[in-house]
Amino acid sequence: AQLRHLTHSMVDMLAKDYRVIAIDRPGAGNSTRAKGSSAALSTQADIVGRFIRALSLENPLLVGHSMGGAVSLAVALDHPDLVRALVLIAPFTQVEYEPPEVLKPLMIRSPVVRHAVAWTVATPLAIINKDMMLAALFAPEQPVSDFATNGGALLGLRPQSFIGASEEIVALEDEFEYMTEMVSRYPSMTTPTWILYGKGDRILDYRRHGELTASQIPEARLELVDGGHMLPLTMPERAADIIRQTMAAT
């Protein structure tokens, strides 16, 4: 995921009333991951924590979509003093021993093979399979018309984007212990958390990653909608409204 999934319209709505900072996580969008650096959730959470401190942001609300939801939870757990509240949109929150079906092609453990695939067949195959990918990401909703440009999809076709996403998926395989420990800490969280999930999500199961997680976090609130995985693009008004309500309540 990348910041254009958020800036497509939701951020523009919020920026009328708040200071909004959208970031690409390392290896996503236009952000790079230093050679040899880890793609682990804990590392990404530390980077976001350092980012908040470097900009001297005072008690910000942290919003995370999909994998960004996992990183946001890790920030709140590892750096609770930095975050006033969380809004998690279709977040990845529970231990999964296999990636979603549509992401399995990213599970390439060898860096050599990963780079070879990225610079040869990854982009043509992504173009050939775009309808299947769009259906998995957006169904039961229709893809937004400008997903390729303003939604950032074309950025995801670059070899470096494939490499970054593959590194992240492979890193999750080595993080079962960290994710298990994260989940065990949910009951001790004091950070107000609002989770928005689509009941038709084909990437992550809303019952595990939404309902179960909301039952484990004491200060969590869950809202289910008739949508898919890309809610920041398909329901930006609802996501923005939840962020506004969370800001007002915290």
C-alpha positions, -999 to +999 in steps of 0.1 A: +000+000+000+011+036-005+001+071+004-019+076-029-045+052-016-052+078+011-045+111-007-068+102-035-096+121-018-098+113+019-068+134+029-080+163+008-112+163+028-094+162+061-068+188+052-095+215+052-096+213+090-065+194+102-028+192+095-025+159+076+008+141+069+007+112+045+038+089+043+049+060+022+063+032+044+098+021+035+097+002+002+062+014-007+051+040-033+080+065-038+098+055-006+129+033-007+142+007+017+179+009+023+198-021+010+201-048+037+176-031+060+147-051+075+111-050+062+099-062+096+068-047+112+088-038+143+114-020+121+087-001+103+070+009+135+103+022+149+108+043+117+073+058+120+080+065+156+113+083+147+094+102+120+068+115+146+096+126+169+117+141+141+088+164+131+079+171+167+043+160+162+023+163+194+000+135+201-011+127+165-039+104+154-024+076+134-044+061+105-034+029+088-049+009+059-042-028+054-005-035+062-004+001+074-029-010+101-004-036+114+023-010+115+000+015+133-008-011+159+029-018+164+036+019+169+008+022+195+021-009+213+058-001+212+055+037+214+023+044+233+034+078+243+035+090+207-001+083+195-034+098+208-056+073+189-058+049+160-081+046+130-075+013+112-091+007+078-093-029+067-062-036+088-040-067+090-041-075+127-039-113+133-013-140+127-016-155+093+005-184+082-001-179+045-005-146+026-038-139+008-042-158-024-037-128-046-004-119-028+012-154-030+032-146-061+051-121-039+064-149-017+098-152-032+124-159-006+156-156-027+167-120-032+183-130-065+152-147-079+131-118-065+151-092-084+151-114-116+113-117-115+109-080-107+129-069-137+115-094-162+080-109-159+065-092-129+052-061-147+038-079-178+021-105-156+006-078-134-008-061-166-022-094-179-038-102-146-050-067-137-087-076-139-083-104-114-062-082-091-087-053-093-116-077-085-097-091-054-088-056-042-122-038-047-150-064-049-178-063-041-174-027-051-162-014-085-126-001-089-124+037-088-120+051-123-086+068-118-070+041-097-042+037-122-031+074-119-044+093-088-049+060-069-012+050-075-017+017-092+009+025-119+035+030-092+029-005-081+039-018-115+075-007-111+101-034-104+112-017-072+076-018-059+074-055-066+107-060-047+095-039-017+062-057-015+079-091-018+104-083+010+075-073+032+055-105+026+086-127+031+094-108+063+060-116+077+069-153+075+097-147+100+075-126+123+050-151+135+065-148+170+063-110+169+028-110+156+017-135+182+033-113+209+015-082+194-019-100+196-012-110+232-007-074+241-040-061+226-059-065+259-035-042+276-038-014+250-051+019+262-051+037+229-086+045+216-090+025+184-117+027+157-117-001+131-135+002+097-140-030+078-158-041+046-179-073+050-171-082+014-133-079+018-115-105-003-080-098+009-085-102+047-113-118+067-132-091+085-143-116+112-107-123+122-090-090+115-120-069+124-144-084+148-119-106+168-094-077+171-121-053+182-131-078+210-094-080+221-087-042+224-105-026+254-109+008+238-118-004+203-149+004+183-158-015+151-178-004+122-187-029+094-198-017+060-209-033+027-176-028+010-143-044+000-106-039+009-100-005-007-123+016+016-101+047+016-107+049-022-143+037-023-157+052+009-134+082+016-163+102+031-171+075+057-134+070+066-129+108+069-160+110+091-146+083+115-113+102+117-131+134+126-152+117+152-121+101+167-103+134+168-132+150+186-135+122+211-098+121+220 
